[in-house]
């Protein structure tokens, strides 16, 4: 009897200029939570952050691993990990609540929100210019 395949993406590395600046942006402007912040020595840290989730949901959502750039090649990727395309998709259960909160918190939006056949969406940028979608899918 074979074991059924069960996989999920646990973390996605996001190259950042500075750990603390990135933590401040994501926790203060997007309401993310620091899941772990462990000093690995030599200026390196293991920093995992996560969007807010319902504690009762027992979610195994994907975390962001903040990876501070340590060489010129990595520094060139900051803010442009996907060649200018939307990089990450932040799903919401209340688009307008989250949009207004992010706007109030000074998040930069690249457009006005729009209603598409699949849901309501708007493109925004993180502190380094990476493009994100804030998205509420239709039921």
trRosetta pair geometry for C-beta under 8 A, 3 or more apart (Angstrom, degrees):
i j d omega theta_ij theta_ji phi_ij phi_ji
8 60 5.7 92 80 122 165 119
8 62 7.4 -142 156 -73 97 81
9 12 6.6 29 157 -57 125 89
9 62 5.0 7 98 -105 96 119
10 60 8.0 -56 -110 172 70 94
10 62 6.7 139 164 -127 11 64
10 63 6.6 -10 156 27 63 97
11 48 6.3 -84 -111 -120 127 106
11 62 6.6 152 -97 -170 23 76
11 63 4.6 -28 -103 73 83 91
11 64 6.9 111 -158 -137 80 9
11 65 4.4 58 169 -32 129 108
12 62 6.0 36 -12 166 100 124
12 63 7.7 -177 22 90 65 46
12 64 5.9 -36 67 -113 83 60
12 65 6.8 -172 82 20 30 84
12 88 7.3 164 88 -99 154 113
13 64 7.9 104 -126 -169 15 63
13 65 4.7 -38 -99 74 61 108
13 67 4.7 14 -166 -12 104 135
14 22 7.6 161 106 -160 117 142
14 64 5.0 -3 -1 -169 127 110
14 65 6.8 156 17 72 72 51
14 66 5.8 -32 69 -106 97 52
14 67 6.6 156 70 22 40 84
14 81 7.2 -105 -135 -31 62 158
14 130 7.3 -64 -152 -34 111 171
15 67 5.3 -44 -99 80 54 98
15 68 7.9 83 -160 -147 60 10
15 69 5.3 60 -176 -70 104 89
15 74 5.4 -158 -145 -174 136 89
15 77 4.9 60 56 97 155 111
15 78 5.4 -113 116 -84 102 65
15 81 6.4 150 27 -82 103 115
16 19 6.7 115 91 -83 132 37
16 21 7.4 -178 170 75 118 94
16 22 4.1 -25 -150 -60 156 146
16 66 5.1 -12 5 -164 138 94
16 67 6.7 138 17 64 80 43
16 68 5.7 -47 75 -96 85 54
16 69 7.0 -149 76 -16 32 82
16 78 6.6 88 -136 -127 20 105
16 128 6.7 -150 -128 -39 65 144
17 21 6.6 -17 76 61 97 137
17 22 7.6 154 46 -47 66 103
17 68 7.3 0 134 -143 15 77
17 69 6.4 -17 -106 21 41 114
17 75 7.5 63 -108 -132 77 80
17 78 5.5 65 -57 -145 83 156
17 128 6.5 160 -12 -98 104 119
18 21 4.1 63 80 16 113 111
18 22 6.4 172 83 -12 57 87
18 68 6.5 37 -117 -123 22 111
19 22 6.0 -71 -155 40 25 107
19 23 6.2 22 157 -19 67 109
19 37 8.0 116 174 -143 127 108
19 45 5.5 50 -112 45 157 136
19 47 5.6 151 -147 -26 108 158
19 66 5.9 117 -127 123 70 130
19 68 5.2 -55 -48 -59 85 121
20 23 5.6 -49 -142 36 33 112
20 24 6.3 36 156 -21 64 104
21 24 5.8 -54 -150 35 30 113
21 25 6.5 31 153 -20 64 105
21 127 6.5 -154 148 125 101 160
22 25 5.8 -52 -148 34 32 111
22 26 6.3 18 161 -8 67 110
22 47 7.8 114 88 114 121 149
22 66 5.0 153 109 -140 146 136
22 127 6.8 -151 -105 47 57 132
22 128 7.9 -10 -97 -27 97 114
23 26 6.3 -65 -145 44 26 101
23 27 5.8 9 167 -5 67 117
23 34 6.3 19 -146 -84 112 117
23 37 7.4 26 -102 -96 144 134
23 47 6.7 -95 -74 -170 109 140
23 49 6.9 -179 -119 -74 69 133
23 66 7.0 -97 -61 -7 76 170
24 27 6.4 -66 -135 46 21 98
24 28 5.5 -5 177 4 63 123
25 28 6.7 -69 -129 48 13 93
25 29 5.4 -27 -171 23 57 123
25 30 7.3 35 142 2 68 102
25 126 6.3 92 141 -172 142 87
25 127 4.2 -105 -96 -32 158 128
26 29 7.0 -47 -96 52 13 87
26 30 5.2 -40 -153 46 52 118
26 32 4.1 -26 156 36 97 136
26 49 5.2 57 120 156 150 161
26 64 7.4 -138 -125 61 159 143
26 126 7.6 -2 -75 -142 84 116
27 30 7.5 -17 -53 58 9 75
27 31 7.2 27 -166 -136 39 16
27 32 5.4 -85 -84 68 50 77
27 33 7.1 83 -116 -98 92 24
27 34 6.5 -22 -79 -35 130 89
27 49 7.2 -117 -60 -139 84 127
28 105 6.7 167 136 -159 75 124
29 102 6.5 61 167 -138 82 70
29 105 4.2 156 -135 139 66 130
29 106 6.5 -83 -118 63 117 82
29 107 5.3 132 173 -66 120 94
30 51 7.1 -74 147 -114 111 82
30 90 7.5 -105 -158 -129 125 160
30 102 6.6 23 -100 -106 63 102
30 105 7.7 -161 -49 92 38 156
30 107 7.2 86 -70 -84 80 136
31 51 7.6 50 90 -156 82 64
31 52 5.2 -25 128 -29 108 124
31 101 7.1 -1 -27 140 128 141
32 49 4.7 48 147 168 133 112
32 50 6.1 158 -164 77 91 30
32 51 5.5 -59 -107 -95 82 39
32 52 7.0 -134 -109 -36 32 67
32 64 7.7 -28 -155 31 154 121
33 49 6.7 162 80 -158 39 69
33 50 5.3 -23 59 63 90 86
33 51 7.9 36 14 134 82 8
33 52 6.5 103 -23 -90 104 61
34 37 5.5 -14 180 -33 128 112
34 47 7.2 -56 -143 -161 98 86
34 48 7.4 109 -168 82 56 57
34 49 5.7 -41 -103 -101 49 80
35 48 4.1 -52 65 104 113 106
35 49 6.3 178 4 -105 89 20
35 50 5.1 67 -47 -9 118 112
35 63 5.7 -66 18 -124 153 137
36 46 6.2 -23 121 116 115 96
36 47 7.0 -167 95 -135 67 30
36 48 4.5 38 41 34 92 107
37 45 6.2 -3 -167 176 71 126
37 46 7.5 170 -144 83 25 58
37 47 5.0 22 -112 -111 75 81
37 48 7.8 -137 -61 32 53 60
38 45 6.4 155 78 -163 44 72
38 46 4.4 -3 55 51 101 103
38 47 7.9 -162 28 -67 58 49
39 44 7.9 114 -167 88 51 54
39 45 5.6 -39 -103 -105 44 85
40 44 4.2 -45 69 99 116 100
40 45 6.0 179 7 -102 90 24
40 46 5.8 94 -47 -25 115 89
41 44 6.6 -1 69 48 45 91
43 68 7.6 -104 148 86 94 143
43 70 8.0 135 102 -111 120 106
44 68 7.4 -159 -121 49 57 110
44 70 7.7 -12 -86 -77 97 137
45 66 7.9 -1 89 86 105 100
45 68 7.3 63 35 -1 91 120
46 65 7.4 -42 -161 -149 67 102
47 65 6.9 123 77 -161 59 53
47 66 4.2 -32 88 51 118 107
48 63 4.5 9 -168 162 104 143
48 64 7.1 149 -154 76 54 46
48 65 5.7 -26 -96 -97 72 65
48 66 7.7 -163 -82 9 21 79
49 63 6.5 145 67 -167 33 88
49 64 5.1 -20 61 61 89 99
49 66 6.4 47 -2 -29 111 109
50 53 6.9 -43 145 -8 117 111
50 61 6.4 117 -156 86 111 115
50 63 4.9 -56 -77 -110 91 82
50 64 7.4 177 -78 17 42 75
51 61 7.0 -76 48 132 96 155
51 90 6.2 150 -91 -144 147 99
53 57 5.7 -106 167 53 102 131
53 59 4.6 -106 -172 33 151 143
53 61 6.1 -174 -73 2 143 138
54 57 4.0 93 74 -21 99 110
54 59 7.3 103 53 -22 72 117
64 88 7.8 -11 -87 -111 118 158
67 74 7.7 -103 125 -161 107 132
69 74 3.8 173 -141 119 87 107
69 75 4.5 126 152 -74 151 60
69 77 7.3 168 -101 54 120 91
69 78 5.8 -71 -39 -55 140 113
70 74 5.9 40 37 44 56 152
71 74 5.2 91 54 14 70 102
71 75 7.0 -130 101 -8 34 93
72 75 5.5 -55 -144 36 33 115
72 76 6.5 38 156 -24 65 102
73 76 5.9 -53 -156 28 30 112
73 77 7.2 27 148 -18 60 105
74 77 5.7 -57 -158 31 39 113
74 78 7.5 59 146 -42 64 86
75 78 5.9 -28 -163 -5 42 116
76 80 7.9 -57 151 60 61 115
77 80 6.4 -131 -160 71 41 73
77 81 5.4 54 175 -95 99 69
78 128 5.1 -104 167 -165 88 140
79 126 7.9 -148 -113 72 71 93
79 128 3.6 -134 -75 147 90 92
79 129 3.6 44 -162 55 114 102
79 130 5.6 -132 -139 -45 41 68
80 83 6.6 62 174 -87 91 20
80 84 6.4 -2 -141 -55 95 58
80 129 6.9 -8 -55 100 75 114
80 130 7.4 -148 -61 -91 26 67
81 87 5.7 68 68 -121 105 138
81 130 6.3 8 18 -113 102 115
82 85 4.5 -85 130 58 115 92
82 86 7.3 -36 87 84 150 23
82 87 4.5 178 -1 -94 133 84
82 130 7.7 83 17 -146 100 89
82 131 7.6 -94 60 47 120 96
84 131 7.3 46 -179 -3 40 131
85 131 6.8 -132 129 60 28 129
86 89 7.1 62 146 -72 121 79
86 123 6.2 -112 -92 -122 113 107
86 131 4.5 -93 -104 116 53 110
86 132 6.5 92 -157 -131 89 12
86 133 5.2 33 -165 -34 145 94
87 130 4.9 -45 23 -176 146 104
87 131 5.8 128 1 65 83 65
87 132 6.6 -45 57 -80 83 60
88 130 7.2 39 9 144 103 122
88 132 4.9 -23 71 -116 87 90
88 133 7.6 -151 102 30 46 69
89 132 7.1 168 -89 -166 25 72
89 133 4.7 -5 -121 59 74 107
89 135 5.6 -13 -171 15 95 137
90 98 7.9 -156 127 158 119 149
90 132 5.7 28 -6 171 107 123
90 133 6.8 -173 30 89 68 54
90 134 5.3 -25 74 -107 107 60
90 135 6.8 143 75 22 51 79
91 135 5.5 -43 -104 80 57 92
91 136 7.1 106 -165 -100 66 42
91 137 6.7 -20 -138 -8 110 100
92 95 5.1 130 84 -84 131 51
92 97 7.7 -174 176 61 129 90
92 98 4.6 -118 -127 12 146 151
92 134 6.1 21 -17 -177 128 87
92 135 6.7 156 16 75 85 38
92 136 4.8 -59 74 -74 89 90
93 136 6.9 111 -126 -126 12 106
94 97 3.9 21 123 21 120 121
94 98 6.2 133 89 -15 74 90
94 136 7.1 46 -108 -97 2 142
95 98 6.2 -74 -153 43 25 102
95 99 5.8 25 158 -21 69 113
95 113 7.2 121 156 -147 122 140
95 119 7.7 163 -62 165 141 100
95 120 4.5 79 174 89 179 126
95 134 6.7 125 -143 138 81 101
95 135 7.5 -49 -104 172 110 15
95 136 3.7 -104 -51 -7 107 130
96 99 5.5 -49 -135 38 31 114
96 100 6.2 31 163 -18 64 106
96 120 7.8 -18 -48 126 76 159
97 100 6.2 -63 -153 37 23 106
97 101 6.4 19 154 -16 62 111
98 101 5.7 -55 -144 39 32 112
98 102 6.1 31 158 -17 67 108
98 134 6.1 -167 113 -165 121 130
99 102 6.0 -59 -147 39 26 108
99 103 6.2 27 155 -20 64 109
99 113 6.0 -12 -128 -66 157 136
99 122 6.3 82 -117 26 118 145
99 134 6.1 152 -83 112 80 152
100 103 5.6 -54 -145 37 30 113
100 104 6.2 32 155 -20 64 107
101 104 5.7 -54 -148 37 29 112
101 105 6.2 22 154 -13 64 112
102 105 5.6 -61 -146 43 31 109
102 107 4.0 -32 171 25 94 142
102 109 7.9 103 116 -61 117 103
102 124 6.6 -42 152 -115 144 169
102 134 7.0 -141 9 -74 161 155
103 106 7.9 69 176 -50 28 16
103 107 6.5 -73 -78 51 32 90
103 109 7.0 -19 -95 -22 89 127
107 124 5.3 14 153 -170 115 138
107 125 7.7 169 -179 61 79 56
108 124 6.3 139 86 -162 52 79
108 125 4.8 -20 79 49 109 104
109 112 7.6 79 134 -88 133 29
109 122 5.8 -21 -148 160 119 121
109 123 7.0 119 -163 85 68 55
109 124 4.9 -46 -101 -99 62 84
109 125 7.9 -173 -93 9 19 76
110 122 8.0 159 49 171 72 77
110 123 4.3 -37 50 98 117 108
110 124 6.6 -171 -1 -98 83 27
110 125 6.5 93 -46 -31 103 97
110 131 6.9 -11 -15 -125 150 106
111 114 7.1 -27 132 -20 124 110
111 122 6.2 -158 78 -151 87 77
111 123 5.5 59 21 39 107 97
112 122 7.1 -85 145 -119 23 112
113 120 6.1 18 178 179 114 99
113 121 7.0 163 -152 85 72 29
113 122 4.2 -60 -95 -62 68 118
114 120 7.3 177 90 -150 35 61
114 121 6.2 -25 63 65 80 77
114 122 7.0 133 12 -82 69 67
115 119 7.7 -108 -147 143 61 26
115 120 5.3 -29 -102 -98 68 77
116 119 6.3 3 62 55 89 44
116 120 7.5 163 22 -93 73 25
116 121 5.9 -4 6 17 120 116
117 138 7.8 -67 153 -5 45 142
118 121 8.0 27 81 -31 97 125
118 137 6.1 -46 159 -135 84 80
118 138 6.2 -146 179 11 33 102
119 135 5.9 77 100 -176 134 84
119 136 5.2 -159 -179 95 119 51
119 137 4.1 -98 -60 -119 147 30
119 138 4.9 -149 -80 -24 74 68
120 135 7.3 161 85 -150 52 46
120 136 4.9 6 52 52 96 98
121 133 5.4 -22 -159 -166 108 109
121 134 6.8 156 -151 80 52 55
121 135 4.8 3 -105 -105 90 80
121 136 7.8 -157 -68 28 56 56
122 133 7.3 143 72 -153 34 61
122 134 5.2 -7 58 52 86 101
123 131 5.6 -12 -169 -165 109 105
123 132 7.0 148 -155 77 58 44
123 133 6.0 -39 -96 -95 62 62
124 131 7.6 148 80 -151 31 57
124 132 5.4 -25 67 65 79 96
124 133 8.0 128 21 -114 74 17
124 134 6.0 34 4 -18 119 107
125 128 7.9 -135 170 71 97 41
125 129 5.2 -21 -165 -135 128 35
125 130 6.5 139 -153 66 70 40
125 131 5.9 -40 -95 -94 73 53
125 132 7.1 156 -101 16 22 85
126 129 7.2 -50 63 23 67 17
126 130 4.7 3 30 53 112 96
126 132 6.4 80 -39 -19 90 121
